[in-house]
């Protein structure tokens, strides 16, 4: 047998041995970390299994491997591997190479397998071995996703019962919390997070995949806070009970603002790898289980109103809603629109002129009808602003002298901001 044939046979034997070893790991109940360790040992390379957008799920990477990725700008500030920047045929970094392979099953995109070699390229035989490893990883991930789906259903049902006040037995609550590994004996804030685009035009299975990745990201990030943090997929939202952290809290900030912003930033990352924009609403502190239903309602109201007022990608605390809280309680949109029309009249129209006058009106309200200050803020001549004040009073009434009218107008502007 020629030397090249001997080399090819040896490479094929190594790949087959790796495949057998990985299959045994799956059959023995092993996890992705063991798969990464086995592949890394056989290939002499760093291995990471990530979500399809690059969030690390398991790895066997040396510090030098991470330094190589960071030096090539292939890690974002949260540690996400920027898989979208790695070429289909690998990317040379320094004296080594990084490769990424798609992990898929039945046409479903499940994960990414990343290989890192610092001292040279990954050869054709190495890539073939990585492809085998990706197949086995797909098997394991499919199994884990099935288990997670069942667990999430039971967790979701239990959490909904808590929110609906259908659970009164303390022993029942303790039993389920222990089974799920949750800690419910500490103050928390309820966070409701929703993807900003409904993607109604997409097939149902693709929408579920987007939601599944979003939910997995929340679970992975909250697990980093410590054990016992509930994070459950409610199909159209992810609900998380974040433990209260006041160690570095700003006295002017809502409770747990720091931990909420850190978690949201970690889930959002740098928006790369197909990660999708989302909005979050944060409740007041739930000191006991009895507070959870009201706090969940607060989180839902915060995310709904926050998205209307601040747009997509917003994080809104219930305590910061102010007047918007009361407006959101009005169930009839027609009644809100009628109030706006009655108070603002022609200024409620969707025209550039009406929008321009509303902006001036808001500045005047913000400055307590200080015409000189309002003119300065809008870069108008004082006489121009006086003319605008006169025009506004002809349309709406004696704004400068009637505080009750100013209050009605201020509320109407807020309603228009929310209800559109």
N, C-alpha and C positions, 0 to 999 in steps of 0.2 A: 504494500500500500504506500503511495507517495506521501511525502511529508504534509502537503496541503490537505490531502484526504484525511490523514491522521488528525490534523488540527481541527478540521471540520467535524470529524467524529467526536473528538474530545469536547468541542463546544456544544454539540448536540446533546451529548451525555450530560454535560453540566446543566443545560437548560431543563432536560427531562428530570434530573435529580432535584433541581430547584422546584419544578412544578409539583413533583411528588411530595416534597417537604411542605410546600405551601398548602397542598390539599389536606395533608394530615393536620396542619395547624387549624384549618377550618373545621375539619371533622372532630377535632379534640376540643372545640369551643374556644379557640384562640381569637384574638382581636387584630385590628389593623396594625397596632404597635408591634406585635410579633411578626406580622408579615413584613413590615418595614425593616425590622431587625434582621430577619432571615435574608431578604434580598440584599440588604447593605453588606452583610457578611460574605455572601457569595460573590457579589460584583466588586467589592472593595470601593463602594461609592456611597455617598449620602443619599438617603431615600426619605421622601415625605409623601404622605397621602393627604390631599387637600379636597375641600369642596370644589365644585366646578368653577367658583369664582376665586379660589386660591386660599381659602381659610384653612389653616392647618388642622387636621384631625388626628393624625398620628405621624410619628417620624422617628428616624434614627439618623440624626444629623450631628456631626461634630461642630464645635464652635467655629472652626475654620470654614466649614461649609456655609454657615450662616453669614460669616464675614464676607465670603465670596459673593453671595447673593446680595447682601446689603451694598457692597462696593459697586456692583453692577446695576444698582437701583432696581433690584427685583424684589425688594421687600418694602411694604409701606410702613407707616408709623405704628400700625397695630400689629405688625408681624405677618400680615397677609402676603403670600407669595403672588407677585404680579404675573400670573400665568399667561395673561393676554399679551405680555411683552416677549414671551419666549417663542421663538420660531418653530415652525412645524418640523424642521430638520435639526432642531437644536440651536443653541446660542452659545458661541464661544465667549467665555469670561476669563480674563487673565490667561493663565496657561491651561485652563480647564474648559469644561463644557457643562451646560445645563440642558436637560431634555424634559419635556412634559408629554405625557401620554394620556389620552382620554380613557376614562373608565366608564364603560357603558354596558347596558344589558337590555335586550329587547327594544333597541332604539331609544332607550331612555338614558340621558346624560346623568351619571351618578357622581363622578368625582374626577380628580386628576392625580396621576402618579408622576412625581417629580424626581428625577435622578440628577445628582450633582457629583461631578468628578473634578477634583482640584488640579490634578497633575497630568491631564491629557484628555483627549476626546473619548466619548463613549462609543465603542465599536459596534459594528453590525450585530455581533453575537450578544453584546450587552443589551442592545435595543430589543432583540428577539426575546431575551430573558425578561425584560421589563414588560413586554407585551403579554407574556404568559402570566406575570405577576398581576398585571392589570385585570386579566380575566378572572383570576382567583379572587382578587379584591372586589370585583363586581359581585361575585357570588356572596361574599361575606357582607357587603354593604346592603345587598338586596334582603338578606336574612335580617340584618339589624333594623332596616327600615320597616319591615313587616312587624317586628316586635315593638318598635317605637310607635307605630300607628295604633296598635292595640293599647299600649300603655297610655298614649295621649288621649284616646277615647275615654278611658276610665278616669284619667286625671281631669279631663274637661268636664265630664259629667259630675264629678265630685265638686269641682270648683263652682260650677253653675248652681249646684244645690246650696252651697254656702252663700253665693250672691243672692239667691232667691229666698233665703231664710227658711229653707226646708229641712235644715239639719239642726237639731236641738240636743242630741245626745253627745256629750263630751267624749264618752268612750268610743263612739263611732268615728268621731273626727280624729281622735288620737290614733286609732287603728289604721285609718286610711293614710294619714299623714306619715306614719311610721313606714307603711308599705311603700309609699312613693318616695321616701327619703326626704320629706319636707320638714322644715321647722316653721311652725305656725304660732310659736309661743313668744314672739317678739314683735315690736312695732314695725310696720311696713308701710310703703306707699304702693298703691295699685297703679301700674303703668299699662295703658292700652295703646298698642302700636298697630298701624294699618299701612299697607302699601298704598301709595298715592294714586296709582292708576289701576283701575278695575280690570283692564285688558279684556273687556267683554267680547271683543272681536276674536280673541285667541281661543283655540280649542280648550275644552274643560281640563284635559289632562295636563296641558302646558300651564294653565293658571294654577293648578294644584301643585305643580313642580315649583313655580315661583313662590307660592305660599309656603311650601315645605322647606325650601332653602332659607326663606326669611325666618321661619320658626326655628330651624336648626341653628341659625346664626345667633338668635337670642338665647337659646339654651346653652350654646357653647360659651358665649361671653359671660352669662350669669353664673355658670359653673365656676368661672375664674374668681368670682367674689367669695367663694367658700361653699361648703355643702348646705343643702337644704333650701335653696332658693327656687320656689315654684315658677315655672315658665311654661305656659300651655297654649297650644294652637286652637283657637276657636273658629277655624275655617276662614273667616274673613279678617281676623285680627289675632294678635298674639298678646296674651295677658300675663303680666309678670308681677309678682309680689316682691318688690325690692326691699331688703332690710334697711332700716333707718341708719344713716351714718352722719353724725353731727360733729365729727372730730375737727374738720376744717371748714365747717359751715360758715357762710357769711351771714351776719345777723339780719341783713336786708333781704336775704334770699329765702325762698320757701324751704321747708324741711326736706332734706335728702337731695337738694338741687345738685350738689357736687357729684354724688354717685350716679344720679340719673344722667347727667350730661356725659360722664365718662363712659357709661354703658352705651348710650345712644351713639357717641362718637366711635366706639369700638365696633358696633354693629354696622354703622354706615361706612367705616373705612374711608378710602379715598374715592369711592364710587366706581372703582375700576372693576374689571372682570365681569361686567354685566350686572353688578349690584344695583338694586332698584331703590328709588327714593321712597321714603316713608315718613309719616307724621306720628307723633306720640302725644298722649295726654296723661297728665300726672295728677293723682288725687291728693287730698290732705292725708295726714298720718292716720293709719288705722291702728289704734293702740290695742284693740281686742278683736276677736273674731266677729263680734256683734257689729263692729264698725265697717266690715268689709263690703256689705251690700251698698251702703251709701257711698263708700269710697270708689267702688266700681262705677257707679252712676256718675260720680264726679269726673273720673278719668275719661269716660265716654263723652261727656259733655265737653271736656277740655279739648279732646282731639277733634271733635266736630267743629266747635267754634274756632279753635286755633287755626285749622286749615282754611276756614272761610276768611278769617281776618289776616293771617300772616302768610297764607299760601302753602304750597307743598313743602315738605321737608321741615316743618316746624315742630318744636317741642314746647308744649303749652302746659303751664301749671294752673290747676283750678283756682288757687289762691290769687292768681294774677289776672283772672278774667274780668274782675270788676263788674261794671254795668252789663257786660256781655253775658254774664251768668243769668241775670234777670230776663234779658231779651230772649235767650235760648229757651227759657221756660214757656214762652208763648207758643202753643202747639199749632196755631193756625197761621200759615204764611200770608194768607189773604188779609188777615187782620193787621199784620205788621205792615204790609204794603199799603193798606188803606190809611194807616197812621202816617206813614211817610208822605203819601200824596197830600193828605190834609194839611200837614205842617209845612212841608217844603214847596208845595205847589209846583210851579214850572221848574224849580231847581231839582226836582226828582226825575226829570227827563234824562234819557240816555243820549245826550248831545254834548259835543265838545264845549259849547258855551255854558251849559248847566254845570258840567264838571269843573270848569274853570272858576265859576262863581262859588261852587261848593268849597273849592280849595281855599279861596279867599275868606269865605265864611268861617271855615275851620281855624284859620290863622287868627282871625279876629276873636273868636271864642277862646282860643288858647292864650291870647294876650289880654283877655278881659276888656276887649274893645278899645285897646290903646292904639289909636289910628297911626300914630307916628311909628311905634314899634312894629305894627303889622306891615306898614309900608316898607320899613327897612328889611324885614324878613322876606318879603316878596319882591324886593328890588323895584318897587314902584315909587314914583314921585308922590309926595304927601297929598297933593291935590287929586292925583289919580285915585288914591285910596279913598279919599273923601267922596269922590264921585261914585266909587263902587259901594261904599257904605249907603249912600243915598239910594242907589239902585236896589240894593238888598232890602232896604226898609220899605221901598215902594212895593216890592214883591211879597215880603213876609210880615211886615209890621214894624213897630218901633223897637227894634232889637237893642239899640244903644241905651234905652231907658226902661225897658221892661224885663226884669230878671226872669220872670216866669216863662216868657216867650223864649228867652235865650236857652232856658233849660229844655223846653220842648224841642227846640231846633237841634240842640246838642244831642239829645236822645235820638231824634230822627236820623241824624247823620250816622250815629252808631248802628242803628237798625239797618240803614242802607249799606253800611260797610259789611254787615254780617249776611243779610238776606239777599243783597244784590238787587 
